[in-house]
Amino acid sequence: MHTRTLGTLHVSVVGLGCNNFGGRLDEAATQRVVDAALDAGINFLDTADIYGGTDSEAFLGRVLAGRRDQVVLATKFGMAVSEDVPGGARPEYVKRALEDSLGRLRVDHVDLYQLHRPDPDVPIADTLGALAELVEAGLVREVGCSNFGADQLEEAEEAVADGAPRFVSVQNEYSLMHREPEDEVLPACERLGIGFLPYFPLMSGLLSGKYRKDRPLPEGTRIVGNPRWESLLTDANFELIEALARYAESRGFELLDLAFAWLLSRPQVASVIAGATSAEQVRRNAATAQWAMSDEEKGAVERILARYPATPRG
């Protein structure tokens, strides 16, 4: 498993998204997934205080006991945790949120602490100032953000005081079927030296290979039964999936491999974060790192994407 850098951090190119922990997975299942990830060479674990109603952090804290030094641990703050904990990015809340996360995670520091979404009511300079104090105190190694646009990344960069910590990463949705970051955010990352962390790299499973034209829909998945995601089950999207799958198979791989490898062919991408609900799934995700796409292969995929444009999510 190769690694790439986020500031001073070295993260595996395939990461583990921990949003299923405490929700779809109980603690025993979480243990199996984390064990498999570490065995496969995945060291980058990404969670948030809201995942699983805070149980994702709590489960991780217990299953990582004695193995803290084996992982690059990332979490997020800023969204409402409960009626009593409304979230936000005010300095006093940033410090409280980290204290709560450290307690649940049972660690003395977080490697990457991320603002989960912009807070329009708080100047970004105020939030960065609070994060700088946490870095200075040794409670956080690097800071990042999520769901930021290019203008917001530029604003944050301009707000950094001399010598103070800056955002080293931005985590936004990005996949073969959702290419919005290419318009402005990826160029901004290149200009500013910010690493990009794609979430929903498989479009919630649509690019996993389970969804194929003229085949029964898989049961028990995130898409089936969810109107938000079922709107993606269009003829146009199935045509795209079939074309991409055929190309991957012509190279000796599967659609899943292509979904990861194509993202990792972008130099701005530091790690592709994917959730998993089983040890088998996380091992399969890790195996995608074996495909280092050539320029010729990237060009072929671009031509497919141009011929079969995806239907955007409604």
C-alpha positions in Angstrom: 0.0 0.0 0.0 1.5 3.3 -1.1 1.2 6.5 0.9 0.8 10.2 -0.1 1.3 13.2 2.1 -1.1 15.6 3.8 1.1 18.2 5.4 3.3 16.2 7.8 1.1 13.1 7.6 1.6 10.0 5.4 -1.7 8.5 4.5 -2.5 5.2 2.7 -3.8 5.9 -0.8 -6.9 3.9 0.1 -8.5 5.1 3.3 -11.3 3.7 5.5 -14.4 5.8 6.0 -15.9 5.1 9.4 -19.4 6.4 8.8 -20.9 2.9 9.1 -19.6 2.3 12.6 -22.3 2.7 15.2 -25.0 2.7 12.5 -25.0 -0.2 10.1 -22.2 -1.9 12.2 -22.1 -2.8 15.8 -18.8 -2.8 17.8 -17.9 -6.4 16.9 -18.4 -5.8 13.2 -16.4 -2.6 13.5 -13.5 -4.5 15.1 -13.5 -7.0 12.1 -13.5 -4.2 9.5 -10.7 -2.2 11.3 -8.6 -5.4 11.8 -8.9 -6.2 8.1 -8.0 -2.6 7.1 -4.8 -2.6 9.2 -3.9 -6.0 7.9 -4.3 -4.8 4.3 -2.0 -1.8 4.9 -4.7 0.9 5.3 -3.5 3.4 7.9 -5.9 6.3 7.2 -9.1 6.2 9.2 -11.6 8.9 8.8 -14.6 9.5 11.1 -16.6 12.4 12.5 -18.3 13.3 15.8 -21.7 12.8 14.3 -21.2 9.3 12.7 -23.3 6.7 14.4 -24.6 9.3 16.9 -21.0 9.6 18.3 -20.7 5.8 18.4 -18.2 5.7 15.5 -15.6 7.5 17.5 -16.5 5.5 20.7 -16.2 2.2 18.9 -12.9 3.3 17.3 -11.5 4.3 20.6 -12.1 0.8 22.0 -11.0 -1.3 18.9 -7.8 0.7 18.4 -6.7 0.2 22.0 -3.0 -0.5 22.0 -2.7 0.3 18.2 -2.9 4.1 18.1 0.5 4.3 16.5 -0.6 2.2 13.5 -3.1 4.7 12.2 -3.5 8.2 11.0 -6.6 9.2 12.7 -8.9 11.9 11.2 -12.2 13.2 12.6 -14.5 16.1 12.0 -16.5 18.7 13.9 -19.0 21.4 13.0 -22.3 19.6 12.4 -25.0 19.3 15.1 -24.3 16.3 17.3 -27.5 16.6 19.3 -30.1 19.1 20.3 -27.8 20.2 23.1 -24.7 20.3 20.9 -25.6 22.4 17.9 -22.2 22.4 16.2 -20.7 25.3 14.3 -17.2 26.7 14.0 -17.0 29.2 16.8 -13.7 29.1 18.6 -15.2 28.0 22.0 -17.1 25.2 20.3 -14.1 24.0 18.3 -12.2 23.4 21.6 -15.2 21.7 23.2 -15.8 19.4 20.2 -12.2 18.3 20.2 -12.2 17.6 23.9 -15.3 15.4 23.4 -13.8 13.6 20.4 -10.6 12.9 22.2 -12.5 11.4 25.1 -14.6 9.1 22.8 -11.5 8.1 20.8 -9.4 7.5 23.9 -6.4 9.3 22.4 -4.3 12.3 23.4 -4.3 13.8 19.9 -6.0 13.7 16.5 -3.8 13.6 13.4 -6.2 15.4 11.1 -9.0 17.6 12.5 -11.5 18.8 9.9 -14.2 21.4 9.8 -17.1 19.3 8.5 -18.8 22.1 6.6 -18.4 25.9 6.3 -20.1 28.0 8.9 -21.4 31.2 7.3 -21.9 32.8 10.8 -18.2 32.6 11.8 -15.3 34.3 10.1 -12.9 31.5 9.0 -10.0 33.4 10.6 -11.6 32.9 14.0 -11.9 29.2 13.4 -8.4 28.9 12.1 -7.2 30.8 15.2 -8.8 28.2 17.5 -7.4 25.3 15.5 -3.9 26.9 15.7 -4.2 26.9 19.5 -5.1 23.2 19.4 -2.1 22.4 17.1 0.2 24.5 19.4 -1.1 22.5 22.4 -0.2 19.2 20.7 -3.8 18.1 20.5 -4.0 18.2 16.7 -1.3 17.6 14.1 -2.9 18.9 11.0 -6.2 20.7 10.1 -8.5 20.3 7.2 -12.0 21.1 5.9 -14.8 19.4 4.1 -17.5 20.5 1.7 -15.6 23.7 0.9 -15.8 25.4 -2.5 -12.8 27.0 -4.2 -13.7 30.5 -3.0 -13.9 29.3 0.5 -10.5 27.5 0.2 -9.0 30.8 -1.1 -10.6 32.8 1.8 -9.2 30.3 4.3 -5.7 30.5 2.8 -5.8 34.3 3.0 -6.9 34.2 6.6 -4.0 32.2 7.9 -1.7 34.2 10.2 2.0 34.1 9.4 3.5 30.8 10.5 0.1 29.5 11.7 -1.4 26.1 10.6 -3.4 26.1 7.4 -5.8 23.6 5.9 -3.8 20.8 4.4 -6.9 18.9 3.0 -10.4 19.3 1.7 -12.8 16.4 1.7 -15.6 16.7 -1.0 -17.7 14.3 -3.0 -15.9 13.1 -6.2 -16.3 10.1 -8.4 -16.5 9.0 -12.0 -20.2 10.0 -11.8 -19.8 13.2 -9.9 -17.0 15.4 -11.4 -17.9 18.8 -10.0 -14.6 19.3 -8.2 -12.8 19.4 -11.5 -14.3 22.7 -12.3 -12.8 24.8 -9.5 -11.9 22.9 -6.4 -9.2 20.6 -7.8 -7.4 23.6 -9.5 -7.6 25.5 -6.2 -6.0 22.5 -4.5 -3.2 22.5 -7.0 -2.6 26.3 -6.6 -2.7 26.2 -2.8 -1.0 22.8 -2.2 -4.0 21.3 -0.5 -4.7 17.5 -0.7 -8.0 16.4 -1.9 -9.9 13.5 -0.1 -12.8 12.2 -2.2 -15.8 10.8 -0.4 -18.6 8.7 -2.1 -15.9 7.4 -4.5 -18.3 4.6 -5.5 -21.4 6.9 -5.7 -22.8 5.0 -2.7 -22.2 1.6 -4.4 -23.3 2.4 -7.9 -19.7 2.0 -9.1 -19.0 -1.1 -7.0 -20.0 -3.5 -9.8 -23.1 -4.7 -8.1 -25.4 -2.6 -10.3 -25.4 -3.8 -13.9 -27.8 -3.4 -16.8 -30.5 -6.0 -17.1 -29.5 -7.7 -13.8 -31.6 -7.7 -10.6 -30.9 -4.9 -8.2 -28.9 -6.0 -5.1 -30.8 -6.1 -1.9 -29.9 -4.5 1.4 -27.9 -1.6 -0.1 -27.9 2.1 0.5 -29.4 2.9 -2.9 -32.3 0.5 -3.1 -35.3 1.9 -1.3 -33.8 5.4 -1.0 -35.5 7.9 -3.3 -32.4 10.2 -3.2 -30.2 7.5 -4.6 -32.7 5.5 -6.7 -33.0 8.5 -8.9 -29.6 7.6 -10.2 -30.8 4.2 -11.6 -31.3 5.7 -15.1 -30.7 4.1 -18.5 -28.0 6.7 -19.1 -26.1 5.8 -15.9 -26.4 2.1 -16.7 -24.9 2.7 -20.1 -22.0 4.5 -18.5 -21.5 1.8 -16.0 -21.4 -0.9 -18.7 -18.9 1.0 -20.8 -16.6 1.6 -17.8 -16.9 -2.0 -16.7 -16.1 -3.3 -20.1 -13.0 -1.1 -20.3 -11.8 -2.2 -16.8 -12.3 -5.8 -17.7 -10.3 -5.3 -20.9 -7.4 -4.2 -18.7 -7.7 -7.2 -16.4 -9.5 -5.3 -13.6 -13.1 -4.7 -12.4 -15.2 -1.6 -12.3 -14.4 -1.2 -8.6 -10.7 -1.0 -9.4 -11.3 1.6 -12.1 -13.3 3.8 -9.7 -10.4 4.0 -7.3 -7.6 4.0 -9.8 -9.1 6.9 -11.8 -9.4 9.1 -8.7 -5.8 8.2 -7.6 -4.6 9.2 -11.1 -5.3 12.8 -10.0 -2.2 14.2 -8.4 -4.2 16.3 -6.0 -5.9 13.2 -4.5 -4.1 12.1 -1.4 -6.4 9.2 -0.3 -9.6 7.7 -1.5 -11.9 7.3 1.5 -14.4 4.4 1.2 -16.6 2.9 3.8 -16.9 -0.8 4.3 -19.4 -3.1 6.1 -17.3 -6.3 6.1 -13.7 -7.5 6.3 -14.0 -8.8 2.7 -15.1 -5.5 1.4 -12.3 -3.5 3.0 -9.7 -6.0 1.7 -11.2 -5.7 -1.8 -11.1 -1.9 -1.6 -7.4 -2.1 -0.5 -6.6 -4.2 -3.5 -7.6 -1.5 -5.9 -4.4 0.3 -5.1 -2.6 -2.2 -7.4 -3.7 -0.3 -10.6 -1.6 2.7 -11.4 -3.2 4.1 -14.4 -1.1 5.2 -17.4 -1.8 8.4 -19.4 -3.1 6.2 -22.2 -5.6 4.5 -19.8 -6.7 7.9 -18.4 -7.3 9.2 -21.9 -9.4 6.1 -22.7 -11.6 6.6 -19.6 -12.0 10.3 -20.4 -13.3 9.4 -23.9 -15.8 7.0 -22.3 -17.0 9.7 -19.9 -17.4 12.1 -22.7 -19.5 9.6 -24.7 -21.7 8.5 -21.8 -22.4 11.5 -19.5 -23.8 10.6 -16.1 -27.2 11.6 -14.9 -26.7 14.0 -12.0 -28.3 13.2 -8.6 -31.5 15.1 -8.2 
